[in-house]
Amino acid sequence: MIQNLDNLSAQTKDIAQHIDTFATTYALVDRTSKKQSTPESSTPSASNRRHNIVTQELKSIAEFIRDTGKDIPWHISRFHPDYKYTKTPPTPLETLKNAESIGKKAGLKYIYLGNVAKEGNTYCSACGKLLIGRAGYAIAENGIKMSKCPECTRLVEGVW
């Protein structure tokens, strides 16, 4: 269930009271690696400003999800060039790991990196045991027993 509606705007409260769970996806594009750059955009201070803005934006997203419900999964998708948009490089894995770290510091229990091989497993938020092992988009192992962690018996939110 969505919890702690007190800190949300009236519009968000109206939406949140009608849903049990939701996931958000935030595709991270590394704009610092564009081939065309202006002198200002290539300075260390401009790069630091961009990094700080992105970090603050990610922190705000993570805090919004946390304040809505710590059990809500956050899917952070890696940009990858495809079809007609092939000139921008993929989001660096380091950028996604930074977003994941921000989410963990905010208190989110389930954070998934999308479009990244071998990064989508689900672990128990209480004891850290592997609950769902994934191979790409397929489930290779499902250790959840009766909606609980088999190690510590913590309830695993979701429909299993």
C-alpha positions, 0 to 999 in steps of 0.5 A, a space after each residue: 500500500 502507498 504510505 505516508 501521503 502527508 508529504 505529497 501534493 494534493 494532486 499526487 495524493 489523489 492519484 496515490 490513494 487509487 494505486 497499490 504500487 507503481 514503478 518509475 523509469 528514468 533514462 539517463 543520457 550522458 550529455 557530457 560526451 557529445 562531440 559538439 561542445 561549446 567552450 563553456 560546456 567543456 569546462 570542469 565547472 560546467 561539467 560539475 554543475 551538470 553533475 550536481 543538477 543531475 544528482 539533485 534531480 535523481 535525489 528528488 525522484 528517489 525521495 518522492 518514491 520513498 515518501 510515497 512508499 519505500 517498497 515501490 520499485 525504481 527502474 532506472 533505464 540505461 539509454 542505448 543508441 538504436 534505430 535512427 538515434 545512434 549518434 549518442 553513446 550509451 549511458 555509462 554504467 557508472 552513471 546508473 550505479 550513481 543513481 542506484 546509490 542515491 536511491 539506496 541512500 534515500 531508503 528505497 528497497 528495490 532498485 533495478 538497472 534496466 538495459 544492463 546485462 546481469 543487473 536486474 536481480 532482486 534481493 531481500 531488503 532485510 537479509 540480502 538473500 538473492 530472491 529472484 535471479 534474472 538472466 537478461 529479461 528471463 527469470 532464472 531462479 525464483 526463491 520467494 516462498 509464499 511471498 516471503 524470503 526463505 532465509 528471514 521470512 520477511 514479506 516480499 511486497 508484490 504479486 508472486 
